[in-house]
Amino acid sequence: MKIAQLYEQFISSTGVCTDTRKISKGCIFFALKGENFDGNKFTDEALEKGASKVVIDNLAYHKNTGETILTSNSLKLLQKLAAYHRKQQNIPVIGITGSNGKTTTKELIHAVLSKKYRTTATKGNLNNHIGVPLTLLEITSETEISIIEMGANHQKEIDFLASLATPDFGYITNFGKAHLEGFGGIEGVIKGKSELYKNIKDHDKKVFVNANDPKQMELTQSLDRITFGNEEQQFYIQLKDASDRLMVVFDGLEIQSQLIGIYNFHNIAAAIAIGAYFEVPSEKIKEAIEGYVPEMNRSQIVVKNGHKIILDAYNANPTSMMAALEHFQQIPGNPKLMILGDMFELGTAAAQEHQAITDFLANHSFGSALLVGSNFAKTKANHSSIQQFECFEDLKAYLKQHPPSNTQMLIKGSRGMALERVLELL
C-alpha cells in the first residue's frame, strides 16, 4: 500500500494505537515487535476491540477481508506515516533534546504555550523512534503548535527523529555525561545531540539558545538563533532565589516556581523565553510556571512521617547526580540523608564516574549517604558517613533495622534502580 493511500485511511480513522489495552473504536492498530513481544499476535484482539485496520508484518496473521494491511515492517510504516502527516501540517514544531531536563523543559514549554495556543506535546518521556511518530500523529487540524521531545543514546538517532519531525525551532537543554556507553564519551554526546542543530541549519530554521551555556553559543554561531539568559540577550530572565523553590524575575514579574535546584533555572528560563517569543502575555507565562507541579519522580518534594524528601528517582547520570548533590548541600537543616542508586549506561566510564560521586561525598561531608547498586558497592568510600549496599534488598534490610528520623532526604538513581520504593520503607 502506498503511503498516500494509508494516509487517507488514517485521516478517516480515530488515530493510531500500538497497545491493545488502549484501543479506541475506529483506530488503526500497528502491530509492533520487540525482543519480548510480537504485536502481530494481537491482530484479532485489536479488531474485536474496535480497530478499523491492523497493520501487520507477518503473513500468518493476514486476513483477505481487508481488515489487515500487510507490510514488510510495521514500525517503519508507522514512521513513514508520521513523517508524511508532519509534511501536511503548516504549524510551528519545536524539537527538544539534551542530556538532562528534556522532559521537564518540554512540560514547562507546553504549560506556557497552552495559555495562548492549542498545543500537542510528547506525553511523558515517549521520545524515541516509536514515541516521536506517535506524537506527530496526534497533531490535528486544531493544533497550533507542537512540542516534540527527542531522546537518544547513540549517534544518528537525533538525526533520524529530526528527519521525521522536521522542527521549525530547536532547543538543546545541555550536554552532560548521559548514555556515555552508547555515545562513546562526552564528545560523542555533543556530536549526537548536535544532530538537531544540523537539521535546523539544513532547513534554514531557528534555534533557542541558553546564552549562559558557552558550548551552545559556540555551536550555534552560524544558525538563526533566539537567545535568552543575561540582560544582553533577546530575553532576560533573572534568578532571584534558589534556596528552596526557584524564584525568577521576568518582565518585572516575580515568578515563584514549584521546582527546586539551580539546575532547573535554565529549564524555566527556556520556557519563559519560548513563551515570550510566541507572544504569550507575561502574566500568563507567570501563571503557567507557577502552576506547573513536577511529577513522575522528577524533583518532587514529598513530606512523609517527618521527612522532607527530594524524590528525583526517575533517572540519573553523573552530571545530574552532581547537580542534585550540590543543590542538596546548600539546603539548610539537619540531619541530611542521601540515598543514591547506580547510574546506568556509562560503559567503561562507570567505575570512574561512580568513584567521583563517592569521593565528592567523602570530601564534602554534609550528611549521611547510603549508596546502593553494584557500581557504587565497588567504590572506595573511606568515610564513616558513607555506607554501601550491593542491591536494594540489602538497603531495605538496613533501613528496617536503622529507620531514619525527621531527615532532609535526597533520593536519586537511574530508572532501573526504582529508588522510589524507599518511600514505602519510611
C-alpha positions as CSV (number, residue, x, y, z in Angstrom):
1,M,0.0,0.0,0.0
2,K,1.3,3.4,-0.9
3,I,1.8,5.9,1.9
4,A,-0.8,8.3,0.4
5,Q,-3.4,5.6,0.5
6,L,-2.7,4.7,4.1
7,Y,-2.8,8.4,4.9
8,E,-6.3,8.7,3.6
9,Q,-7.3,5.8,5.9
10,F,-5.5,7.5,8.8
11,I,-7.4,10.8,8.2
12,S,-10.7,9.0,8.4
13,S,-9.7,6.9,11.5
14,T,-9.8,7.9,15.1
15,G,-6.0,7.8,15.3
16,V,-3.3,5.2,15.7
17,C,-2.6,2.7,18.5
18,T,0.2,0.3,19.4
19,D,-1.3,-1.1,22.6
20,T,-4.5,-3.2,22.6
21,R,-5.2,-2.0,26.1
22,K,-5.7,1.5,24.7
23,I,-7.7,0.6,21.6
24,S,-10.3,3.2,20.6
25,K,-13.1,2.4,18.2
26,G,-12.1,3.2,14.6
27,C,-8.4,3.5,15.2
28,I,-5.6,1.9,13.1
29,F,-3.6,-0.6,15.2
30,F,0.1,-1.0,14.3
31,A,1.4,-4.4,15.3
32,L,5.0,-3.7,16.5
33,K,7.6,-6.2,17.6
34,G,10.2,-6.1,20.3
35,E,12.6,-8.5,22.0
36,N,9.9,-9.9,24.2
37,F,6.6,-9.2,22.3
38,D,5.0,-9.6,18.9
39,G,2.1,-7.3,18.2
40,N,1.0,-9.4,15.3
41,K,-0.3,-11.9,17.8
42,F,-2.9,-9.3,18.9
43,T,-4.4,-8.8,15.5
44,D,-7.7,-10.5,16.3
45,E,-7.9,-8.8,19.7
46,A,-7.4,-5.4,18.2
47,L,-10.2,-6.0,15.7
48,E,-12.5,-7.3,18.3
49,K,-12.0,-4.2,20.4
50,G,-12.9,-1.9,17.5
51,A,-9.8,-1.2,15.5
52,S,-10.8,-0.4,11.9
53,K,-7.5,-1.7,10.4
54,V,-4.4,-3.6,11.7
55,V,-1.0,-3.0,10.2
56,I,0.9,-6.3,10.4
57,D,4.3,-7.6,9.1
58,N,3.6,-11.3,9.5
59,L,1.8,-13.0,6.6
60,A,0.4,-15.6,9.0
61,Y,-2.0,-13.0,10.5
62,H,-3.2,-11.5,7.2
63,K,-6.9,-11.5,6.5
64,N,-8.3,-11.4,3.0
65,T,-11.3,-9.4,4.3
66,G,-9.5,-6.1,4.1
67,E,-9.1,-5.6,7.8
68,T,-5.3,-6.0,7.8
69,I,-2.6,-4.1,6.0
70,L,0.4,-6.3,5.3
71,T,3.8,-4.6,5.1
72,S,7.4,-5.6,5.4
73,N,8.0,-3.7,8.7
74,S,5.1,-2.2,10.7
75,L,7.4,0.2,12.7
76,K,8.9,1.7,9.5
77,L,5.5,2.2,8.0
78,L,4.4,4.0,11.3
79,Q,7.4,6.2,11.0
80,K,6.7,7.0,7.3
81,L,3.1,7.8,8.1
82,A,4.2,10.2,10.8
83,A,6.7,11.9,8.5
84,Y,4.0,12.2,5.8
85,H,1.5,13.6,8.2
86,R,4.0,16.1,9.5
87,K,4.6,17.4,6.0
88,Q,0.8,18.2,5.7
89,Q,0.9,20.4,8.8
90,N,1.6,24.1,8.4
91,I,2.3,24.8,12.1
92,P,5.4,25.5,14.2
93,V,7.1,22.4,15.6
94,I,9.5,22.8,18.4
95,G,12.1,20.0,18.8
96,I,13.8,19.5,22.1
97,T,16.8,17.3,23.1
98,G,19.7,17.3,25.5
99,S,21.3,15.2,28.2
100,N,19.3,16.5,31.2
101,G,16.0,18.3,31.8
102,K,14.3,17.4,28.4
103,T,11.0,16.3,29.9
104,T,10.8,19.0,32.5
105,T,11.6,21.7,29.9
106,K,9.1,20.2,27.5
107,E,6.3,20.2,30.1
108,L,7.1,23.8,31.1
109,I,7.0,24.9,27.5
110,H,3.8,23.1,27.0
111,A,2.3,24.7,30.1
112,V,3.3,28.2,28.9
113,L,2.3,27.9,25.2
114,S,-1.0,26.3,26.2
115,K,-2.0,29.6,27.8
116,K,-2.5,31.0,24.3
117,Y,-2.4,28.2,21.7
118,R,-3.9,24.7,21.2
119,T,-0.8,22.6,21.6
120,T,0.2,18.9,21.3
121,A,3.3,17.6,23.1
122,T,5.2,14.4,23.8
123,K,3.4,12.5,26.5
124,G,5.7,11.7,29.4
125,N,9.1,10.8,28.0
126,L,7.9,8.9,24.9
127,N,10.7,10.4,23.0
128,N,12.2,7.6,21.0
129,H,11.7,6.0,17.5
130,I,8.2,5.0,18.5
131,G,7.1,7.8,20.7
132,V,8.1,10.6,18.3
133,P,6.0,9.2,15.4
134,L,3.0,8.6,17.8
135,T,3.2,12.2,19.0
136,L,3.4,13.6,15.4
137,L,0.3,11.6,14.5
138,E,-1.6,13.3,17.4
139,I,-1.3,16.6,15.6
140,T,-4.8,17.5,14.4
141,S,-6.3,20.3,12.3
142,E,-6.9,22.2,15.5
143,T,-3.3,22.0,16.7
144,E,-1.5,25.4,16.6
145,I,1.9,24.4,18.0
146,S,3.5,21.0,18.6
147,I,6.4,20.3,21.0
148,I,8.4,17.2,20.2
149,E,10.9,15.7,22.7
150,M,13.7,13.7,21.2
151,G,15.8,11.3,23.2
152,A,18.8,9.2,22.1
153,N,21.6,7.1,23.4
154,H,23.5,6.5,20.1
155,Q,24.8,8.6,17.2
156,K,22.3,9.3,14.3
157,E,19.2,8.8,16.5
158,I,18.5,12.5,16.8
159,D,19.3,12.9,13.1
160,F,16.6,10.3,12.4
161,L,14.0,11.7,14.8
162,A,14.5,15.2,13.5
163,S,14.0,13.9,9.9
164,L,10.6,12.7,11.0
165,A,9.6,15.9,12.9
166,T,11.4,18.5,10.7
167,P,11.3,21.0,13.5
168,D,10.9,24.8,12.8
169,F,12.6,25.5,16.1
170,G,15.2,23.6,18.1
171,Y,16.4,23.7,21.7
172,I,19.1,21.6,23.3
173,T,19.0,21.8,27.1
174,N,22.6,20.9,27.7
175,F,25.4,18.3,27.1
176,G,26.1,16.1,30.0
177,K,27.5,12.7,30.9
178,A,24.5,10.7,29.9
179,H,24.5,7.5,27.8
180,L,28.2,7.6,27.6
181,E,28.3,3.9,26.7
182,G,26.2,4.4,23.6
183,F,27.6,7.8,22.5
184,G,31.3,6.9,23.2
185,G,32.1,9.6,25.7
186,I,31.2,13.2,26.2
187,E,32.4,14.3,22.8
188,G,30.1,11.7,21.3
189,V,27.2,13.1,23.4
190,I,27.9,16.6,22.0
191,K,28.1,15.3,18.4
192,G,24.9,13.1,18.8
193,K,22.7,15.8,20.4
194,S,24.0,18.4,17.9
195,E,22.4,16.5,15.1
196,L,19.4,18.6,15.9
197,Y,21.4,21.7,15.1
198,K,22.4,20.2,11.7
199,N,18.8,19.5,10.8
200,I,17.8,23.1,11.8
201,K,20.6,24.5,9.7
202,D,19.8,22.3,6.7
203,H,16.2,23.6,6.7
204,D,17.0,27.2,7.5
205,K,15.0,27.2,10.7
206,K,15.7,28.7,14.1
207,V,17.1,27.7,17.5
208,F,16.6,28.9,21.0
209,V,19.9,29.1,22.9
210,N,20.7,29.5,26.5
211,A,23.3,32.2,26.4
212,N,24.7,31.1,29.8
213,D,25.9,27.9,28.2
214,P,29.2,28.7,26.3
215,K,29.1,25.4,24.3
216,Q,25.6,26.0,23.0
217,M,26.6,29.6,22.0
218,E,29.7,28.2,20.3
219,L,27.9,25.6,18.3
220,T,25.1,27.9,17.1
221,Q,27.1,30.8,15.8
222,S,26.1,30.1,12.2
223,L,22.5,29.5,13.0
224,D,19.5,31.8,13.1
225,R,19.1,31.9,16.9
226,I,17.0,33.4,19.6
227,T,19.0,33.8,22.8
228,F,17.9,34.1,26.4
229,G,19.7,34.5,29.7
230,N,21.6,37.6,30.7
231,E,20.4,41.2,30.1
232,E,22.4,41.4,26.8
233,Q,20.2,38.7,25.2
234,Q,16.8,38.9,23.5
235,F,15.1,37.6,26.6
236,Y,16.4,38.4,30.1
237,I,15.4,36.0,32.8
238,Q,17.0,36.6,36.2
239,L,17.3,34.1,39.1
240,K,16.2,35.7,42.3
241,D,16.1,32.9,44.8
242,A,17.3,29.3,44.7
243,S,17.3,28.5,48.4
244,D,14.1,26.5,48.3
245,R,11.8,26.6,45.3
246,L,13.2,28.6,42.5
247,M,12.1,32.1,42.0
248,V,12.9,34.1,38.8
249,V,12.2,37.5,37.5
250,F,11.0,38.3,34.0
251,D,9.5,41.4,32.6
252,G,9.2,42.9,36.0
253,L,7.3,39.9,37.4
254,E,8.4,37.7,40.2
255,I,7.7,34.1,39.3
256,Q,7.6,31.5,42.1
257,S,8.0,28.0,40.7
258,Q,7.4,24.7,42.3
259,L,10.8,23.4,41.1
260,I,13.9,23.0,43.2
261,G,17.6,23.1,42.3
262,I,19.6,25.7,40.4
263,Y,19.8,23.1,37.5
264,N,16.1,23.8,36.9
265,F,16.6,27.5,36.4
266,H,17.6,27.0,32.8
267,N,14.6,24.8,32.1
268,I,12.3,27.6,33.5
269,A,14.2,30.3,31.6
270,A,13.8,28.3,28.3
271,A,10.1,28.0,28.8
272,I,9.7,31.7,29.6
273,A,11.8,32.8,26.5
274,I,9.9,30.5,24.2
275,G,6.6,31.7,25.5
276,A,7.7,35.3,25.2
277,Y,8.8,34.7,21.6
278,F,5.4,33.3,20.7
279,E,3.9,36.4,22.4
280,V,2.2,34.7,25.3
281,P,1.4,37.5,27.8
282,S,3.9,37.8,30.7
283,E,1.1,37.4,33.2
284,K,0.1,34.1,31.5
285,I,3.7,32.9,31.5
286,K,3.9,33.6,35.2
287,E,0.6,31.7,35.8
288,A,1.8,28.7,33.8
289,I,5.2,28.4,35.5
290,E,3.8,28.8,39.0
291,G,1.1,26.2,38.2
292,Y,3.5,23.6,37.0
293,V,4.0,20.8,39.6
294,P,6.7,18.2,38.9
295,E,5.7,14.6,38.9
296,M,6.8,11.1,37.8
297,N,9.6,11.1,40.4
298,R,11.3,14.2,38.9
299,S,12.5,16.6,41.6
300,Q,9.3,16.1,43.6
301,I,9.0,17.3,47.1
302,V,7.5,14.7,49.4
303,V,6.7,15.1,53.0
304,K,6.3,11.8,54.9
305,N,6.4,10.8,58.5
306,G,8.6,13.8,59.5
307,H,10.9,13.5,56.5
308,K,11.2,16.2,53.8
309,I,12.2,14.3,50.7
310,I,13.5,15.4,47.3
311,L,12.4,12.5,45.2
312,D,14.5,12.6,42.0
313,A,14.5,8.9,41.1
314,Y,13.3,9.0,37.5
315,N,16.8,9.0,36.1
316,A,20.5,9.8,36.9
317,N,23.8,10.4,35.2
318,P,27.0,11.9,36.5
319,T,26.0,15.4,35.5
320,S,22.5,15.4,37.0
321,M,23.7,13.5,40.1
322,M,26.4,16.1,40.9
323,A,24.0,18.9,40.3
324,A,21.5,17.4,42.7
325,L,24.1,16.8,45.4
326,E,25.4,20.4,45.1
327,H,21.9,21.7,45.5
328,F,21.2,19.4,48.4
329,Q,24.4,20.6,50.1
330,Q,23.1,24.1,50.1
331,I,19.8,23.3,51.7
332,P,19.6,24.4,55.3
333,G,18.6,22.0,58.0
334,N,19.8,18.7,59.5
335,P,20.1,15.8,59.7
336,K,20.6,15.1,56.0
337,L,20.4,11.7,54.3
338,M,21.2,10.8,50.7
339,I,20.1,7.6,49.2
340,L,21.8,7.2,45.8
341,G,21.5,4.5,43.3
342,D,23.7,3.3,40.4
343,M,23.9,5.4,37.2
344,F,23.4,3.2,34.1
345,E,24.7,3.2,30.6
346,L,28.1,4.7,31.4
347,G,30.2,1.9,29.8
348,T,33.9,1.9,30.5
349,A,33.4,5.2,32.5
350,A,31.1,3.6,35.1
351,A,33.8,2.9,37.7
352,Q,35.4,6.3,37.4
353,E,32.1,8.2,37.5
354,H,30.7,6.3,40.5
355,Q,34.0,6.8,42.3
356,A,33.9,10.5,41.6
357,I,30.5,10.8,43.3
358,T,31.7,8.8,46.3
359,D,34.8,11.0,46.5
360,F,32.6,14.1,46.5
361,L,30.6,12.8,49.4
362,A,33.7,11.9,51.3
363,N,35.3,15.2,50.8
364,H,32.2,17.3,51.4
365,S,30.6,15.8,54.5
366,F,27.2,17.4,54.7
367,G,25.1,14.3,55.7
368,S,25.0,10.5,55.7
369,A,24.9,8.7,52.4
370,L,23.5,5.2,51.5
371,L,24.9,4.1,48.2
372,V,23.1,1.2,46.5
373,G,23.9,-0.9,43.4
374,S,26.8,-3.0,42.1
375,N,28.7,0.0,40.8
376,F,28.5,2.1,44.0
377,A,29.3,-1.1,46.0
378,K,32.7,-1.3,44.3
379,T,33.8,2.3,45.1
380,K,36.2,3.1,47.9
381,A,34.4,5.2,50.4
382,N,36.8,5.6,53.3
383,H,34.3,7.7,55.3
384,S,32.1,6.8,58.2
385,S,29.2,8.8,56.8
386,I,29.0,6.6,53.7
387,Q,27.6,3.1,53.6
388,Q,27.4,0.8,50.6
389,F,24.9,-1.9,49.5
390,E,25.1,-4.3,46.7
391,C,21.4,-4.3,46.0
392,F,18.1,-2.8,47.0
393,E,17.2,-5.7,49.3
394,D,20.3,-5.0,51.3
395,L,19.4,-1.4,51.6
396,K,15.8,-2.4,52.6
397,A,17.1,-4.6,55.4
398,Y,19.3,-1.8,56.7
399,L,16.5,0.7,56.7
400,K,14.3,-1.6,58.7
401,Q,17.0,-2.0,61.4
402,H,18.0,1.6,61.3
403,P,15.0,3.7,60.4
404,P,15.9,7.4,59.8
405,S,14.1,10.1,61.8
406,N,13.0,13.5,60.7
407,T,15.5,13.9,58.0
408,Q,16.1,16.1,55.0
409,M,16.4,13.4,52.3
410,L,17.6,13.2,48.7
411,I,16.7,10.0,46.7
412,K,18.3,9.8,43.3
413,G,19.3,7.0,40.9
414,S,18.8,5.6,37.4
415,R,15.3,4.4,36.5
416,G,16.3,0.8,36.7
417,M,17.1,1.2,40.4
418,A,13.5,2.2,41.1
419,L,14.5,4.0,44.3
420,E,11.0,5.4,44.8
421,R,10.5,2.1,46.6
422,V,12.3,3.7,49.5
423,L,9.2,5.7,50.3
424,E,7.4,2.5,51.2
425,L,10.0,1.9,53.9
426,L,9.7,5.2,55.7
